[in-house]
Structures are given as C-alpha cells and as structure tokens.
C-alpha cells in the first residue's frame, strides 16, 4: 500500500474494508514497519485490527524468524518459525 498523503492512506484502508468477510479472498500485505511508524496517526494499529492473521518477520544474523502475533486460530498465536539461511 503506497500512499503520498493521509487521504490516500484512508482511501486505501477503505478499500481493504470492502473485502472484510469475503471468505473467497486471501490476501497478503507486507508492511514496512520503519516506514509506517513515521506516519503521525495510528495506521499500524488500524491495519492490525483489520487483519485476521499477523506474522512478524525478522532477520537476526543468518536466521529469519516468523512469529504469528495474531491469528483467528488461537492455537497458532505466538507460534515462532525459525529458518537458517
């Protein structure tokens, strides 16, 4: 989701809202946290509220970690997957 203004961000989020509840649609959004955190109003919490699943990915040395921080399936919450590259 690229946007140059607050209005564009709100328009993009509105577009996402139109898909909520559509079980036929599966979408993945990759969000650059460094970039999104520079926006002065709370876009990240809003996106996290809209998402059914959130996976945070980090690279630590030669290891990549994916942690499921939110899932509709409660058994997956806080599941961590580690990959060595």
C-alpha positions, -999 to 999 in steps of 0.1 A, spaced: 0 0 0 18 31 -12 4 65 -4 16 100 -5 -9 116 18 -32 109 48 -62 110 24 -47 83 2 -39 61 32 -75 64 44 -87 56 9 -65 25 7 -78 13 41 -114 19 30 -106 -4 0 -94 -31 24 -126 -27 44 -147 -36 14 -131 -71 14 -137 -79 51 -159 -110 55 -152 -123 19 -141 -159 26 -132 -164 -10 -104 -138 -8 -70 -145 6 -46 -115 5 -11 -109 19 2 -74 27 38 -67 35 42 -36 56 75 -18 62 72 -10 99 100 16 97 81 35 71 46 31 86 58 42 120 68 75 106 32 84 98 18 106 126 -15 89 130 -21 53 141 -22 34 108 -5 3 121 -30 -4 149 -58 0 124 -43 -24 99 -36 -49 127 -73 -47 138 -84 -54 102 -62 -84 98 -72 -119 106 -36 -130 109 -4 -111 116 30 -126 110 60 -105 120 93 -114 102 128 -105 114 162 -113 103 187 -120 131 222 -128 118 218 -158 94 184 -167 109 150 -155 97 122 -157 123 85 -155 117 62 -151 147 24 -153 144 13 -125 167 -24 -127 158 -45 -155 143 -81 -164 140 -69 -199 151 -59 -193 187 -35 -223 187 -13 -205 162 -9 -174 183 28 -168 193 40 -197 171 76 -190 161 92 -204 130 130 -202 125 148 -206 92 186 -206 88 198 -192 55 
